[in-house]
Every structure is written in C-alpha cells, then in structure tokens.
Amino acid sequence: MSDLGDFHGTHPTSPRPDAVRVRWFPVKRRPDRARVRDYTCECLSLVFEQCVAGGQGFIRRHDRSVSPWVVAESPRVRVVDAEALWQQLMNGEAR
C-alpha cells in the first residue's frame, strides 16, 4: 500500500476581530433530512457543515471542545444566503 501522506479537509481562517457573529441555535428534530454539501476538517475541535434541507440552507456547528459535544445550527435561509455565510466562516469574516 502506498503512503498517501497527510490528508486534511478545509481549515477555516481564524475569525477576524470584526467578524460578524452568527446566531447559533440548538438542533431541533425535523422531518426533513439534511444533505451535507461541504464540511471542515475533522482534526479541529470546531467542525462546520454546510447543509441543505427542505429547500433551505444552513450551517451546522459541532463543538467538540466540550463534553458532551454541542451541536448547533445557523438559521435556515435561502441556499444562496447559506452559501454566502459559509464563505464568510471560511474566510474568518463570521464566527
């Protein structure tokens, strides 16, 4: 078997001091399934997922720095707006 090297996923940029605060809400059980479109690296204690469900987009945040882990979601918005929020999180413009 060949050495595949060190594989990592996307690492978001650290939030800037003027980063916009995202309102995070506890996850509620919903009948629609979420499809994960993108995600950050599993090596981090804070993992983000860009999700779509029921025609809406949102970001799911897994905080693994605490026990038990805390999972929260951004508000559900138009998919294009969730994609913009994803880019803000990845660029350190939102936290």
N, C-alpha and C positions, 0 to 999 in steps of 0.2 A: 504494500500500500504506500502511495506517495505521501510525502509530507505536504499537507495542504496549507500550512502556515497559520497565522493568527487571524481568524475571521471575526470581524465585528460588524455590527449594524451601524446605523446612523447614530451619531452622538450630537445632541443639540448643543448649540453655543450657550455658554452661561448667560443668564439673564443680565441685561444691562441695568444700571441704576434707575433709568427712566422707563423700564419695561412696564407695559400695561398689565394690570392684574386681571387674571381670568377668574370668574366666579365658578368655583367647583362645587358640585352638589353630590350627595351620596347617591349611589347607584340604586335605581328603582327597578323592580321587576316589571318587564314589559312583554307583551305577547310577541312582538316582532324580534327577529334575530338580527344581530349586528354583524356586518361584514367588515373585517379589518382590512383597510386599504394600504396602510403603511404603519410602521412602528419603529421605536428607537431600540438601541442595543440592550440586550438582556444583562450585560455586565454592570449596568448602572443600577443604583438603588431607586431611582425615579424613572419609570418606564412609561412612555406615552404611546397610545394607539390612535390612529386616525380611523374613525368608523363611519359607516353609513347604515341606516336602518329606517325603514318606513318612508323612504324618500327624503330623509333629513340627514345631515351630517353632524358629527360631534367628535370631541376628543375625550378619550378615556385615560385617566392617570392612575398608575399603580405606584403607591409609595411603599417601598419595601424596606425603608429605613426604620420602620416601627413594627412591633409585633402585637397583634396580628396586622398583616398588611392592610392598608387603607386604599380602597378603590373609589374614585370619584369621576364624575363626568362634567364636561362643559355643557352649557345649554345646547339644546338641539336647534339647529338653524338650517338655512339653505345650504346645500352641499358646497356651493361656491364660497360661501362665508366660512364654513368649517375648514375648507382648504386654505383660505387666507389665514385663519387662526393657526393652522398647522405650520405654515411658513413663518409666522411671527414667533411661534415657540421654537422652531428650529434655528431661527436667526437671533434668538435672545431678545426679541422685541416684546415678548409677552412671558409671563410667569404664572 
